[in-house]
Each structure stands twice: as structure tokens, then as C-alpha cells.
Amino acid sequence: MVVEVALAANTAPSEALAALNDMRAMMKRQPGYLSEEFLQNLNGGNAPRYVHVSRWASMTYWAALFRTPEFSKLSAHGNEHYTLSASAFLPAE
């Protein structure tokens, strides 16, 4: 999954990253989790500025993440600092 991370107005990148790191730590404990990366665009004027890429054994595992109470709690906290826009990508042939 590729998730664009847009900082909320008046949110310092360090605040958003702290909230996002809580979410990342929780994801790593979920069944089907393979890996993840948080990336910053080095071309400062270009969007998206930040993206989070996570890899899961299947879409079923990724979808199950959204049904956990811990995810709901962390999402509510994170929404104070950033918005997320998710996209699913498959390997190009």
C-alpha cells in the first residue's frame, strides 16, 4: 500500500512523525505485515511531500488492520496531525 501523508496546517513535521511512528509500530505487530518505509520527497516544492509504503502478505491482512480497535484509536490521534490518502498498487508487468 502506498499512502500519501499530508501534514495538517500548523503541524510541525516532527509532531506528525511522532504520531505516525505510533501507527507504524502497531502495524508491525499485525498478522501478514511484511515491511514498511516512510519516505520524504527531496524535491521540497513537489507533492506528495511524504509517503508511507507498506507491504502485506495479502490485501486481506491489510484490510484487517482497519478493523482493529488500536488502529481506530491511533487514526483519531493521527488525524490531528495529518491526513492519509491510500492507494493500492500491484507489480507492473
VOBAFI-461345 format. One record per atom (N, C-alpha, C): atom name; x, y, z. Coordinates in nm, 2 decimals, always signed. Atoms other than C-alpha are relative to their C-alpha. Example, Ala and Ser with C-alpha at 12.3 -4.5 7.8 and 13.67 -1.06 7.14 Angstrom:
<sites>
+----+--------+--------+--------+
|  a |   east |  north |     up |
+----+--------+--------+--------+
|  N |  +0.09 |  -0.12 |  +0.00 |
| CA |  +1.23 |  -0.45 |  +0.78 |
|  C |  +0.09 |  +0.12 |  +0.00 |
|  N |  -0.09 |  -0.11 |  +0.00 |
| CA |  +1.37 |  -0.11 |  +0.71 |
|  C |  -0.08 |  +0.11 |  +0.08 |
+----+--------+--------+--------+
</sites>
This chain:
<sites>
+----+--------+--------+--------+
|  a |   east |  north |     up |
+----+--------+--------+--------+
|  N |  +0.08 |  -0.12 |  +0.00 |
| CA |  +0.00 |  +0.00 |  +0.00 |
|  C |  +0.09 |  +0.12 |  +0.00 |
|  N |  -0.07 |  -0.13 |  +0.01 |
| CA |  +0.12 |  +0.35 |  -0.08 |
|  C |  -0.10 |  +0.10 |  +0.06 |
|  N |  +0.08 |  -0.10 |  -0.07 |
| CA |  -0.02 |  +0.62 |  +0.15 |
|  C |  +0.06 |  +0.14 |  -0.01 |
|  N |  -0.05 |  -0.14 |  +0.00 |
| CA |  +0.03 |  +0.99 |  +0.08 |
|  C |  -0.04 |  +0.06 |  +0.14 |
|  N |  +0.01 |  -0.06 |  -0.13 |
| CA |  +0.08 |  +1.17 |  +0.41 |
|  C |  +0.01 |  +0.16 |  -0.02 |
|  N |  +0.01 |  -0.14 |  +0.01 |
| CA |  -0.03 |  +1.54 |  +0.41 |
|  C |  -0.01 |  +0.06 |  +0.14 |
|  N |  +0.00 |  -0.06 |  -0.13 |
| CA |  +0.06 |  +1.74 |  +0.72 |
|  C |  -0.12 |  +0.10 |  +0.02 |
|  N |  +0.11 |  -0.10 |  -0.03 |
| CA |  -0.23 |  +1.94 |  +0.89 |
|  C |  +0.07 |  +0.14 |  +0.01 |
|  N |  -0.05 |  -0.13 |  -0.02 |
| CA |  -0.20 |  +2.31 |  +0.89 |
|  C |  +0.05 |  +0.03 |  +0.14 |
|  N |  -0.07 |  -0.03 |  -0.13 |
| CA |  +0.03 |  +2.44 |  +1.17 |
|  C |  +0.05 |  -0.12 |  +0.07 |
|  N |  -0.06 |  +0.12 |  -0.06 |
| CA |  +0.16 |  +2.09 |  +1.23 |
|  C |  +0.15 |  -0.01 |  -0.04 |
|  N |  -0.14 |  +0.02 |  +0.03 |
| CA |  +0.54 |  +2.06 |  +1.26 |
|  C |  +0.02 |  -0.14 |  -0.05 |
|  N |  -0.03 |  +0.13 |  +0.04 |
| CA |  +0.68 |  +1.76 |  +1.07 |
|  C |  +0.04 |  -0.10 |  +0.11 |
|  N |  -0.03 |  +0.08 |  -0.11 |
| CA |  +0.82 |  +1.63 |  +1.40 |
|  C |  -0.12 |  -0.05 |  +0.07 |
|  N |  +0.13 |  +0.04 |  -0.06 |
| CA |  +0.47 |  +1.62 |  +1.55 |
|  C |  -0.07 |  -0.11 |  -0.08 |
|  N |  +0.07 |  +0.10 |  +0.08 |
| CA |  +0.32 |  +1.44 |  +1.26 |
|  C |  +0.08 |  -0.13 |  +0.00 |
|  N |  -0.08 |  +0.12 |  +0.00 |
| CA |  +0.61 |  +1.19 |  +1.25 |
|  C |  -0.01 |  -0.08 |  +0.13 |
|  N |  +0.02 |  +0.07 |  -0.13 |
| CA |  +0.57 |  +1.11 |  +1.62 |
|  C |  -0.13 |  -0.07 |  +0.00 |
|  N |  +0.13 |  +0.07 |  +0.01 |
| CA |  +0.20 |  +1.03 |  +1.57 |
|  C |  +0.01 |  -0.11 |  -0.10 |
|  N |  -0.01 |  +0.11 |  +0.10 |
| CA |  +0.28 |  +0.83 |  +1.26 |
|  C |  +0.08 |  -0.11 |  +0.05 |
|  N |  -0.08 |  +0.11 |  -0.05 |
| CA |  +0.55 |  +0.63 |  +1.43 |
|  C |  -0.08 |  -0.09 |  +0.10 |
|  N |  +0.09 |  +0.08 |  -0.08 |
| CA |  +0.29 |  +0.51 |  +1.68 |
|  C |  -0.08 |  -0.10 |  -0.09 |
|  N |  +0.08 |  +0.08 |  +0.09 |
| CA |  +0.08 |  +0.38 |  +1.39 |
|  C |  +0.10 |  -0.10 |  -0.07 |
|  N |  -0.09 |  +0.10 |  +0.07 |
| CA |  +0.39 |  +0.22 |  +1.22 |
|  C |  +0.04 |  -0.11 |  +0.10 |
|  N |  -0.03 |  +0.10 |  -0.09 |
| CA |  +0.48 |  +0.04 |  +1.54 |
|  C |  -0.11 |  -0.10 |  +0.02 |
|  N |  +0.12 |  +0.09 |  -0.01 |
| CA |  +0.13 |  -0.10 |  +1.57 |
|  C |  -0.01 |  -0.09 |  -0.12 |
|  N |  +0.01 |  +0.07 |  +0.12 |
| CA |  +0.13 |  -0.21 |  +1.21 |
|  C |  +0.10 |  -0.12 |  +0.00 |
|  N |  -0.10 |  +0.10 |  +0.00 |
| CA |  +0.45 |  -0.41 |  +1.26 |
|  C |  -0.04 |  -0.12 |  +0.08 |
|  N |  +0.05 |  +0.11 |  -0.09 |
| CA |  +0.27 |  -0.63 |  +1.52 |
|  C |  -0.12 |  -0.08 |  -0.06 |
|  N |  +0.12 |  +0.06 |  +0.06 |
| CA |  -0.02 |  -0.72 |  +1.28 |
|  C |  +0.04 |  -0.13 |  -0.08 |
|  N |  -0.02 |  +0.12 |  +0.09 |
| CA |  -0.06 |  -1.06 |  +1.11 |
|  C |  +0.01 |  +0.04 |  -0.15 |
|  N |  -0.01 |  -0.03 |  +0.15 |
| CA |  +0.05 |  -1.05 |  +0.74 |
|  C |  +0.09 |  +0.12 |  -0.03 |
|  N |  -0.09 |  -0.11 |  +0.02 |
| CA |  +0.28 |  -0.75 |  +0.79 |
|  C |  +0.13 |  -0.05 |  -0.06 |
|  N |  -0.13 |  +0.03 |  +0.06 |
| CA |  +0.60 |  -0.77 |  +0.57 |
|  C |  +0.10 |  +0.10 |  +0.03 |
|  N |  -0.10 |  -0.11 |  -0.01 |
| CA |  +0.77 |  -0.43 |  +0.57 |
|  C |  -0.07 |  +0.13 |  -0.02 |
|  N |  +0.05 |  -0.13 |  +0.03 |
| CA |  +0.72 |  -0.06 |  +0.55 |
|  C |  +0.12 |  +0.10 |  +0.00 |
|  N |  -0.09 |  -0.11 |  +0.01 |
| CA |  +0.90 |  +0.26 |  +0.48 |
|  C |  -0.07 |  +0.14 |  +0.00 |
|  N |  +0.05 |  -0.14 |  +0.01 |
| CA |  +0.83 |  +0.63 |  +0.54 |
|  C |  +0.10 |  +0.08 |  -0.08 |
|  N |  -0.09 |  -0.07 |  +0.10 |
| CA |  +0.97 |  +0.84 |  +0.26 |
|  C |  -0.04 |  +0.15 |  -0.01 |
|  N |  +0.01 |  -0.14 |  +0.01 |
| CA |  +1.02 |  +1.22 |  +0.23 |
|  C |  +0.04 |  +0.04 |  -0.14 |
|  N |  -0.03 |  -0.04 |  +0.13 |
| CA |  +1.02 |  +1.38 |  -0.11 |
|  C |  +0.11 |  +0.11 |  +0.01 |
|  N |  -0.11 |  -0.10 |  -0.01 |
| CA |  +1.36 |  +1.56 |  -0.15 |
|  C |  -0.02 |  +0.12 |  -0.09 |
|  N |  +0.03 |  -0.12 |  +0.08 |
| CA |  +1.21 |  +1.80 |  -0.41 |
|  C |  -0.11 |  +0.07 |  +0.08 |
|  N |  +0.09 |  -0.06 |  -0.09 |
| CA |  +1.05 |  +2.02 |  -0.15 |
|  C |  -0.12 |  +0.07 |  -0.05 |
|  N |  +0.11 |  -0.06 |  +0.05 |
| CA |  +0.82 |  +2.20 |  -0.38 |
|  C |  -0.10 |  -0.10 |  -0.07 |
|  N |  +0.08 |  +0.10 |  +0.06 |
| CA |  +0.67 |  +1.88 |  -0.52 |
|  C |  -0.09 |  -0.07 |  +0.10 |
|  N |  +0.10 |  +0.08 |  -0.08 |
| CA |  +0.37 |  +1.68 |  -0.39 |
|  C |  +0.00 |  -0.14 |  -0.06 |
|  N |  +0.02 |  -0.01 |  -0.14 |
| CA |  +0.33 |  +1.45 |  -0.23 |
|  C |  +0.14 |  +0.02 |  +0.07 |
|  N |  -0.12 |  -0.04 |  -0.08 |
| CA |  +0.58 |  +1.57 |  +0.04 |
|  C |  +0.05 |  -0.13 |  +0.07 |
|  N |  -0.04 |  +0.12 |  -0.07 |
| CA |  +0.57 |  +1.24 |  +0.23 |
|  C |  -0.09 |  -0.12 |  -0.05 |
|  N |  +0.07 |  +0.12 |  +0.03 |
| CA |  +0.46 |  +0.88 |  +0.15 |
|  C |  +0.04 |  -0.11 |  +0.10 |
|  N |  -0.03 |  +0.12 |  -0.08 |
| CA |  +0.43 |  +0.57 |  +0.36 |
|  C |  -0.03 |  -0.12 |  -0.09 |
|  N |  +0.01 |  +0.12 |  +0.08 |
| CA |  +0.48 |  +0.24 |  +0.18 |
|  C |  +0.00 |  -0.12 |  +0.09 |
|  N |  +0.00 |  +0.12 |  -0.08 |
| CA |  +0.37 |  -0.08 |  +0.35 |
|  C |  -0.02 |  -0.12 |  -0.09 |
|  N |  +0.01 |  +0.12 |  +0.08 |
| CA |  +0.39 |  -0.44 |  +0.22 |
|  C |  -0.07 |  -0.10 |  +0.09 |
|  N |  +0.07 |  +0.10 |  -0.07 |
| CA |  +0.15 |  -0.71 |  +0.33 |
|  C |  -0.01 |  -0.13 |  -0.07 |
|  N |  +0.00 |  +0.13 |  +0.07 |
| CA |  +0.12 |  -1.08 |  +0.26 |
|  C |  -0.12 |  -0.01 |  -0.09 |
|  N |  +0.11 |  -0.01 |  +0.09 |
| CA |  -0.22 |  -1.01 |  +0.11 |
|  C |  -0.09 |  +0.12 |  +0.03 |
|  N |  +0.09 |  -0.11 |  -0.02 |
| CA |  -0.49 |  -0.74 |  +0.08 |
|  C |  -0.09 |  -0.03 |  +0.12 |
|  N |  +0.08 |  +0.04 |  -0.12 |
| CA |  -0.69 |  -0.94 |  +0.34 |
|  C |  +0.06 |  +0.05 |  +0.13 |
|  N |  -0.07 |  -0.05 |  -0.12 |
| CA |  -0.43 |  -0.87 |  +0.60 |
|  C |  +0.00 |  +0.15 |  +0.02 |
|  N |  +0.00 |  -0.14 |  -0.01 |
| CA |  -0.41 |  -0.51 |  +0.52 |
|  C |  -0.14 |  +0.06 |  +0.04 |
|  N |  +0.14 |  -0.04 |  -0.03 |
| CA |  -0.79 |  -0.47 |  +0.53 |
|  C |  -0.03 |  -0.03 |  +0.14 |
|  N |  +0.03 |  +0.03 |  -0.14 |
| CA |  -0.80 |  -0.64 |  +0.87 |
|  C |  +0.06 |  +0.10 |  +0.10 |
|  N |  -0.06 |  -0.10 |  -0.08 |
| CA |  -0.58 |  -0.37 |  +1.01 |
|  C |  -0.10 |  +0.11 |  +0.04 |
|  N |  +0.10 |  -0.10 |  -0.03 |
| CA |  -0.86 |  -0.12 |  +0.98 |
|  C |  -0.11 |  -0.04 |  +0.09 |
|  N |  +0.10 |  +0.05 |  -0.09 |
| CA |  -1.09 |  -0.33 |  +1.19 |
|  C |  +0.05 |  -0.01 |  +0.15 |
|  N |  -0.06 |  +0.02 |  -0.14 |
| CA |  -0.86 |  -0.33 |  +1.50 |
|  C |  -0.03 |  +0.13 |  +0.08 |
|  N |  +0.02 |  -0.12 |  -0.08 |
| CA |  -0.95 |  -0.10 |  +1.79 |
|  C |  +0.12 |  +0.09 |  +0.02 |
|  N |  -0.12 |  -0.08 |  -0.02 |
| CA |  -0.59 |  +0.01 |  +1.83 |
|  C |  +0.02 |  +0.09 |  -0.13 |
|  N |  -0.01 |  -0.08 |  +0.12 |
| CA |  -0.59 |  +0.13 |  +1.46 |
|  C |  -0.09 |  +0.12 |  +0.01 |
|  N |  +0.10 |  -0.11 |  -0.01 |
| CA |  -0.91 |  +0.33 |  +1.52 |
|  C |  +0.05 |  +0.11 |  +0.10 |
|  N |  -0.04 |  -0.10 |  -0.10 |
| CA |  -0.76 |  +0.50 |  +1.83 |
|  C |  +0.12 |  +0.08 |  -0.06 |
|  N |  -0.11 |  -0.07 |  +0.05 |
| CA |  -0.43 |  +0.58 |  +1.66 |
|  C |  -0.03 |  +0.09 |  -0.12 |
|  N |  +0.05 |  -0.09 |  +0.11 |
| CA |  -0.61 |  +0.71 |  +1.35 |
|  C |  -0.05 |  +0.13 |  +0.05 |
|  N |  +0.06 |  -0.12 |  -0.06 |
| CA |  -0.81 |  +0.95 |  +1.56 |
|  C |  +0.11 |  +0.10 |  +0.04 |
|  N |  -0.11 |  -0.08 |  -0.05 |
| CA |  -0.49 |  +1.08 |  +1.72 |
|  C |  +0.08 |  +0.06 |  -0.12 |
|  N |  -0.07 |  -0.05 |  +0.11 |
| CA |  -0.31 |  +1.10 |  +1.39 |
|  C |  -0.07 |  +0.10 |  -0.08 |
|  N |  +0.08 |  -0.10 |  +0.08 |
| CA |  -0.59 |  +1.29 |  +1.22 |
|  C |  +0.02 |  +0.14 |  +0.05 |
|  N |  -0.03 |  -0.13 |  -0.05 |
| CA |  -0.50 |  +1.58 |  +1.44 |
|  C |  +0.13 |  +0.06 |  -0.06 |
|  N |  -0.13 |  -0.04 |  +0.05 |
| CA |  -0.16 |  +1.60 |  +1.27 |
|  C |  +0.02 |  -0.02 |  -0.15 |
|  N |  -0.02 |  +0.03 |  +0.14 |
| CA |  -0.20 |  +1.46 |  +0.92 |
|  C |  -0.13 |  -0.06 |  -0.06 |
|  N |  +0.10 |  +0.08 |  +0.07 |
| CA |  -0.44 |  +1.32 |  +0.66 |
|  C |  +0.07 |  -0.10 |  -0.09 |
|  N |  -0.06 |  +0.11 |  +0.08 |
| CA |  -0.38 |  +1.00 |  +0.47 |
|  C |  -0.09 |  -0.03 |  -0.12 |
|  N |  +0.07 |  +0.04 |  +0.13 |
| CA |  -0.48 |  +0.91 |  +0.11 |
|  C |  +0.07 |  -0.13 |  -0.05 |
|  N |  -0.06 |  +0.13 |  +0.03 |
| CA |  -0.42 |  +0.54 |  +0.04 |
|  C |  -0.03 |  -0.04 |  -0.15 |
|  N |  +0.01 |  +0.06 |  +0.14 |
| CA |  -0.36 |  +0.37 |  -0.30 |
|  C |  +0.05 |  -0.14 |  +0.01 |
|  N |  -0.06 |  +0.14 |  +0.01 |
| CA |  -0.31 |  +0.00 |  -0.38 |
|  C |  +0.06 |  -0.01 |  -0.13 |
|  N |  -0.08 |  +0.02 |  +0.12 |
| CA |  -0.05 |  -0.09 |  -0.63 |
|  C |  +0.03 |  -0.15 |  -0.01 |
|  N |  -0.05 |  +0.14 |  +0.03 |
| CA |  +0.03 |  -0.43 |  -0.79 |
|  C |  +0.12 |  +0.01 |  -0.08 |
|  N |  -0.12 |  +0.00 |  +0.08 |
| CA |  +0.36 |  -0.52 |  -0.95 |
|  C |  -0.04 |  +0.02 |  -0.15 |
|  N |  +0.02 |  -0.03 |  +0.15 |
| CA |  +0.38 |  -0.38 |  -1.31 |
|  C |  +0.06 |  -0.12 |  -0.08 |
|  N |  -0.05 |  +0.11 |  +0.08 |
| CA |  +0.42 |  -0.64 |  -1.58 |
|  C |  +0.06 |  +0.06 |  -0.13 |
+----+--------+--------+--------+
</sites>
